[in-house]
Amino acid sequence: MTRSLIDLRDVSKTYRMGDVEVPALRGVSLQIQAGEFVAVMGPSGSGKSTLMNIIGCLDHPSSGSYRLDGREVGGLSRDALAQVRGQMLGFVFQHFNLLPRTSAQENVELPLLYADVPTREREERARRALARVGLADRAGHQPNQLSGGQQQRVAIARALVNDPKVILADEPTGALDSRTSMEVMELFQTLGSTGVTIILVTHELDIGRCAGRTLLLRDGRILADTPQQPVAADPRRYSAPNPEVRA
């Protein structure tokens, strides 16, 4: 039997707020294979963010087991988790989180800078990552010179620059118009076809349909785990945004 890339067994997470314990995850078991594209959906407070934080090695489970690529990581120290994140995981956020007065190239280089990668290799890897998301010609542009969709592509390039096994995307289309959202989803589908594992949180049904599998969470439990034929992301179904308004 093929080993799962991500393997959660009976994972629970409880937060303490004063004298009150608040359960965020309740006995979640989940296996994700390499190369899957999974959309995580559910109402606010369902446990989506907590699940992503644990999968992303940003938080520890209160109980249960989490194995990433065969390694038990649920109980690792803060420094060890940071090392795992740098080696295996890439993150994409709703609001891009780009440094404002820094070029696209330099934004993409940041994870390599923190990892003490030599300058020439850092620059070359950042150029390759930008080319991979279709922005080779925007390397010298600062965020305020880019549309919202282009800024999100820079953020995706930054997530890719360390060649991670998993991309974790938290509402990556939440700040974008419909057409630009589909352009980003088209890029994720292309990356998925190359073997990158993608886990994406979204509230939007049309975004969730672009994945090959959906998880529905409610009250800290997985209510449904549904494989599906992904709908091809097609930006042409939507009208182009007003060119005078940045996406």
C-alpha positions in Angstrom: 0.0 0.0 0.0 1.3 3.4 -1.0 2.3 5.6 2.0 0.3 8.8 2.3 2.1 12.1 2.1 -0.1 13.5 4.8 -1.5 11.2 7.4 -3.6 12.4 10.4 -4.9 9.9 12.8 -7.6 10.9 15.4 -6.2 14.4 15.6 -7.8 16.8 18.1 -7.0 20.4 19.0 -8.4 22.2 22.0 -7.6 25.8 22.9 -7.9 27.1 26.4 -9.5 30.6 26.9 -9.2 31.4 30.6 -11.0 28.5 32.4 -12.8 27.5 29.3 -11.7 24.8 26.9 -12.7 25.3 23.2 -12.4 22.2 21.0 -11.4 23.2 17.4 -10.8 19.7 16.0 -12.4 16.6 17.3 -10.8 13.3 16.3 -9.9 14.1 12.6 -8.4 11.3 10.5 -7.3 12.2 7.1 -4.9 10.8 4.4 -3.7 12.8 1.4 -1.6 11.3 -1.3 1.2 13.1 -3.2 -0.1 15.1 -6.1 -3.7 15.5 -4.8 -5.6 18.8 -5.1 -7.9 19.0 -2.1 -10.3 21.8 -1.3 -11.2 22.3 2.4 -14.6 23.9 2.9 -17.0 24.6 5.8 -18.6 27.5 7.7 -16.6 29.9 9.9 -15.6 28.1 13.1 -15.7 24.7 11.5 -12.0 24.0 12.1 -10.6 24.7 8.7 -7.9 27.1 9.8 -6.9 24.9 12.7 -6.6 21.9 10.4 -4.4 23.9 8.0 -2.2 25.2 10.8 -1.6 21.6 12.0 -0.9 20.3 8.4 1.3 23.3 7.9 3.3 22.6 11.0 2.3 26.0 12.5 0.6 24.4 15.5 0.7 21.1 17.5 -2.3 18.8 17.9 -3.5 18.3 21.4 -3.8 14.6 20.8 -3.5 12.1 17.9 -0.8 11.5 15.3 0.4 13.6 12.3 2.9 12.0 9.9 4.2 14.1 7.0 6.0 12.0 4.4 6.3 9.2 6.8 7.7 11.3 9.7 5.9 11.9 12.9 5.8 15.7 13.2 3.0 16.4 15.6 5.3 16.6 18.7 8.3 18.3 17.2 9.9 21.3 18.8 9.2 24.8 17.4 12.7 24.9 15.7 12.2 21.4 14.2 8.8 22.4 12.8 10.3 25.5 11.2 12.9 23.3 9.5 10.1 21.0 8.2 8.2 24.0 6.9 11.2 25.4 5.1 12.0 22.1 3.4 8.5 20.7 2.5 5.8 23.3 2.7 4.9 26.5 0.8 2.2 28.9 1.9 -0.2 31.2 0.0 -2.4 33.7 1.7 -5.5 35.7 0.8 -3.8 39.1 1.0 -0.5 38.1 -0.7 1.8 39.3 2.2 4.4 40.9 -0.2 6.9 43.4 1.0 5.6 46.7 -0.6 8.9 48.4 -1.6 10.6 45.3 -2.8 10.6 43.8 -6.3 8.8 40.6 -7.3 12.2 39.0 -7.7 13.3 40.0 -4.2 9.9 38.9 -2.7 10.3 35.5 -4.2 13.9 35.2 -2.9 12.9 35.8 0.7 12.6 32.2 1.8 16.0 31.4 0.3 17.5 34.4 2.0 16.3 33.1 5.3 17.8 29.7 4.4 21.2 31.3 3.7 21.1 30.2 0.0 24.0 31.8 -1.9 23.1 34.9 -3.9 23.6 33.5 -7.4 21.6 30.4 -6.7 18.9 32.4 -4.9 18.5 34.7 -7.9 18.3 31.9 -10.4 15.8 29.9 -8.4 13.6 33.0 -8.0 13.7 33.6 -11.7 12.7 30.1 -12.4 9.8 30.3 -9.9 8.6 33.5 -11.5 8.8 32.0 -15.0 6.8 29.0 -13.7 3.9 31.3 -12.8 4.1 33.4 -16.0 5.8 36.5 -14.6 9.3 36.3 -15.8 8.8 39.7 -17.4 7.6 41.3 -14.1 10.6 40.4 -11.9 11.7 44.0 -11.4 8.2 45.3 -10.6 7.1 46.3 -7.1 3.7 45.1 -5.8 2.0 48.5 -6.4 2.9 48.1 -10.1 1.1 44.7 -10.3 -2.5 43.7 -10.5 -4.0 41.7 -7.6 -3.8 38.5 -9.8 -0.1 39.2 -10.5 0.6 39.8 -6.9 -0.9 36.5 -6.0 1.2 34.8 -8.7 4.3 36.4 -7.1 3.1 34.9 -3.8 2.7 31.5 -5.4 6.2 31.8 -6.9 7.5 32.5 -3.4 5.7 29.4 -2.1 7.3 27.4 -4.9 10.8 28.6 -4.7 11.9 25.9 -2.2 10.4 23.2 -4.3 8.0 22.1 -1.6 6.0 18.9 -1.7 2.9 20.7 -0.4 1.3 24.1 -1.1 -1.1 25.3 1.5 -3.4 28.0 0.2 -5.7 29.9 2.6 -8.5 31.6 0.7 -6.1 32.5 -2.1 -8.9 34.0 -4.3 -10.7 35.8 -1.5 -9.4 39.3 -2.5 -9.7 38.7 -6.3 -12.5 39.2 -8.9 -14.1 36.2 -10.5 -12.0 36.2 -13.7 -8.7 36.7 -11.8 -9.7 34.0 -9.3 -10.1 31.5 -12.2 -6.7 32.5 -13.6 -5.2 31.7 -10.2 -7.1 28.4 -10.1 -5.9 27.6 -13.6 -2.4 28.0 -12.3 -3.0 25.7 -9.3 -4.4 23.1 -11.6 -1.3 23.3 -13.8 0.9 23.0 -10.8 -1.1 20.0 -9.6 -0.6 18.3 -12.9 3.2 18.5 -12.3 2.8 16.5 -9.0 2.6 19.4 -6.5 0.2 18.5 -3.7 -2.2 21.4 -3.1 -4.5 21.9 -0.1 -6.8 24.9 -0.4 -9.2 26.5 2.0 -12.2 28.3 0.3 -15.7 29.4 1.0 -16.5 29.6 -2.7 -18.3 26.6 -4.4 -16.9 27.4 -7.9 -13.4 27.4 -6.5 -13.9 24.2 -4.6 -15.1 22.5 -7.8 -11.7 23.1 -9.4 -10.1 20.6 -6.9 -10.1 16.8 -7.3 -11.4 16.2 -3.8 -13.4 18.3 -1.3 -13.5 18.0 2.5 -16.5 19.5 4.3 -15.8 20.4 8.0 -18.3 21.3 10.6 -17.8 21.7 14.4 -14.3 20.3 14.2 -15.2 17.1 12.3 -15.0 16.0 8.7 -18.7 15.6 7.6 -17.9 14.6 4.0 -14.8 13.6 2.1 -15.7 13.6 -1.6 -13.6 12.7 -4.7 -14.8 14.6 -7.8 -14.0 15.3 -11.4 -12.5 18.7 -11.2 -14.0 21.5 -13.3 -11.4 23.0 -15.6 -10.7 26.6 -14.4 -11.6 28.8 -17.4 -11.2 32.6 -16.9 -12.9 33.1 -20.3 -16.2 32.4 -18.7 -16.0 35.7 -16.9 -15.8 39.3 -18.3 -12.4 41.0 -18.0 -12.1 43.4 -15.1 -12.1 47.2 -15.7 -8.4 47.9 -16.8 -8.5 51.1 -14.7 -9.2 49.2 -11.5 -6.5 46.9 -10.1 -7.8 43.4 -9.4 
